[in-house]
Structure formats: structure tokens, C-alpha cells
Amino acid sequence: MIYKQKNVYKNSLNKYFAIIELNLKSVMAVECIKQDDGIKLVTSDFIEWTYDELNQLTFQEVGQINDAEYESVKRKAIFNKVAEFHDLFHRKQEFVAGESQLNYAGKIYNKDEMVALVDASLDFWLTSGRYCIEFEKKLAKYLGVRYTVLTNSGSSANLLAISALTSYKLGEKRLKRGDEVITVAASFPTTIAPIVQNGLIPVFLDVELGTYNIKVDLLEEAISEKTRAIMIAHTMGNPFDLEAIMALAEKYNLWVIEDNCDALGAKYAGEYTGTHGHIGTSSFYPPHHITMGEGGALYTNDPKLKIIIESFRDWGRDCWCPSGCDNTCNKRFDWQLGDLPEGYDHKYTYSHLGYNLKVTDMQAAIGVQQLDKLPSFIKKRNRNFNLLKEKLKEIEDYIILPEATPNTDPSWFGFIITIKDNVEVNRNEIVNYLEGKGIQTRMLFAGNILKQPAFKDIEYRVVGKLENTERIVNNTFLVGVYPGLTEEMIDYMSLEIIRFFRGEINE
């Protein structure tokens, strides 16, 4: 008998099997069942017969499985190969102290992400699709917010957040050129850049050493008649004082954007960071809490802000139809906006000076799997942070150890170390020493943003003195606590940090 893929055969025991693959020496099949409405798969588990075994069996051709089930089981066959590839070639390397590289961060994944990536690729939808919708719903449910909007990076998320607040659709509450936004100078550049790019004026405050978050006692002093918003990050996964921030925002009717890119899963007063203000942002770059390669998100409970954010993300268009959909509003050719003729296609009507900052479905597919792992990732990050802090307490005379803001449950992104003023240790020396031992280090982002070349000529205002920000520029660095670090690695890292300080003191 000549066997063909997709065909269904019945054996002498009245069992049905669909042929899925014809290989050089064997056949892959799955068991089926015959029903009144056709032949259905019983399971997607494969049975493999050699041709010799097959020839010893008695089969009768009885029909075919439908295209949808055939596609489903063919995908399963591909997924099995992807999982096998992962197990063969994506194995974790054994750690050897002094030889292995200890990165400060990195992607943590298994075969689930690789299978999901291939699944989305087989759809070949390419732009935002079913996985993007699934991710947005899943993240919104996790955070307890009404809306999540995916974008292509955390930096884009910050740009969209500020840009959305400039929309004319917000009336008198919109941000206008020359308005002031309170922030901190010890920050990441793309927390500050969108403020400047939108013609707004950043007002810089200092931070506390230890928490590395904004000095809230300076907030009232920072308010002027031009102050319209607050945009700051939860530093290294440590929430800032949201009670103080939100009280000030309510008192002066200010917008609040929480840059939550380094703090996904952290909580303030029992509620997730990023959900207290008007807009929260996340990054899904590989070092972050979860990854989709490149990616980011915004979240809000305000339906108007959600629509405006999507408009700025999607070329600035007024239409809110998702990719591949038309006429969601049921009056696509009945609008009259701007000076356009009545009935001009709503899909090609633009209400904002927007961008194209969408994410692909392949990226979102990875993110869906990563979200399931987020709670375990956070648990490991916090475990590593606590292990490292406990071990470094013996050199607390020489360094400032990081500490959580009161009333918070951090989701630590890194472990910040500041060398105390009375210690004659040069930061560059310890950083070079640790890097030489295979322990990756990083600065606390831009240090003092006002010392960065790109921000040299911007218009800004400073309230108080940036004394701690200056100390951060000169004396602060960080090491990792990401889930890929084991207790053995933390032991090695802490030992080398302690050895360095003891060596300098002994000299």
C-alpha cells in the first residue's frame, strides 16, 4: 500500500490512524476516531512505525483529517524538534569560579519560549497579532489594571507616555511646551529624553543614598506655576515613596508617570508599582525582569489615555482598529475631522504627530511565556539580593548597602554599592578588579544626567543641591542579582568584593 500524509487508515482492530510524516525509514502517525461529523484526532502524541513494521499490519484507507487538525499536529511535530534542539544546544554551562563570566543580568528561558517563537513564526503574521493581544490581556490581569499597550521598547514606552499627555484631546490638562516635569538627575537617559523631546522642562531633584529614590522632602519646594507632571523611575526595582508623590500630585493636579522598567512585580502598600500613577511603563529588553528581546509596555486605567497612547504608537492615526481589522467604529466613512472632506477614510485620518512603535507577534509570543515565569524570577532576584546583602554586611564600614523604601516589596533589578566618603578606594579600581575576576559591573545608569554630553545644552531647573547625585557619579556601581545567578555565584561575587576592600585597607 502507498501511504500518504494527512490520509487516515483503519487497522484490523478498528483503530484509526492519520499519517503525519513520511520519513526515509519510518512513518509518524497519530490516533484518530471516526465520528458522524468526520474524523477527529484522539491525541497529538506520535506513534512511529518502521516500514517493515507497517507492512506487517493490515490497513485500509478511510479518508483524511481536516486541514485545521492536520496543521495542529504538524506544528506539534515541529515543536518537538524545537524542544529537542533546545535541550541539545541551549544547555546551561557549568560555573567555574574565576573562569566563568558572571553577568549582571541576562535572559532566562527554556524550550517554552523557543516553541512559542516558532509557533508565531509559522503564523507568519509578522506584525502585532494574536500573541500581542494575549500578552496585553495577561499583563493587565497580573497588574490589576484595565489596559496594557505593547510597544517596541521601554524607551518607546516612556516616549509614548509623555507624548500622550501633550494630546489636544486632554483639553486644559494637556502638557504644553515650557511646562515643567519633576524628575531626578540620577536617572536613565530615556526617562529624561522624552521630556526634552516634547519641549518640556525637567526639574531635577536629588536622591537618597541607600534607596536611590527621589528626596520627597524637596517636592513641595520644586512646585512652580509651570509644574504639570512628575516622571520618575523606581530605582533598581525599589519603589519610590508613592504616598508622598501621589499626595502632591492630587494637591496640585499633576500627572504622574511611573517608569517601572526596572521594577516589574514590585509593590508599594500592597499594590504593584506602575499602577498608582496615571501611566506606568515597562521594558522587556533581555536584562529586565522578563524579556521578549526588544519590547515594552504602557499601562493605565484611563480609557482616553489608552486610545491616545495607541494613536501615538500607530502613526498618530485617529482610528483605533487593531492590525488586520476595519470599521470597528461602524462609521469608517462617516467622520469629518480637521479640514478633511466629510467621509474621508478614518483609517487614514491622523490626530497626532505619531510614530510606528509597534511590536511583532514573534516578540509577544516569547513574552507570553515569560509572564508565566515572572513570579519565580522575582523570588530568585530577591533571594539573591538578600544573600548578597547579608554577606556584605561585614564591610558595611566601607560601603553603603542598598535598602528598601518603607512599606514596599521590591523586585530587585540590581545590587547598588556606594563607597563611603571616608574610604580611600577608587571606584574604577574595584570595578576593574571585579571585571578582571569575571564579575560584570554597571554604573547607576547615567549617574548625573546633566554631566552627559547629550544633555549639556538642555533647558532645565534644579531644586536644592544634587550632592548625592554627585556621589553616585563618582562612587557608585552595581552588580547583578538576576535569576541566572546561583548561591555559589553569589558566594564568589561577595568574596571577591570583600577581598578587594580588605586588601585596600591592609595597604
Disulfide bonds with the S-S distance in Angstrom:
none
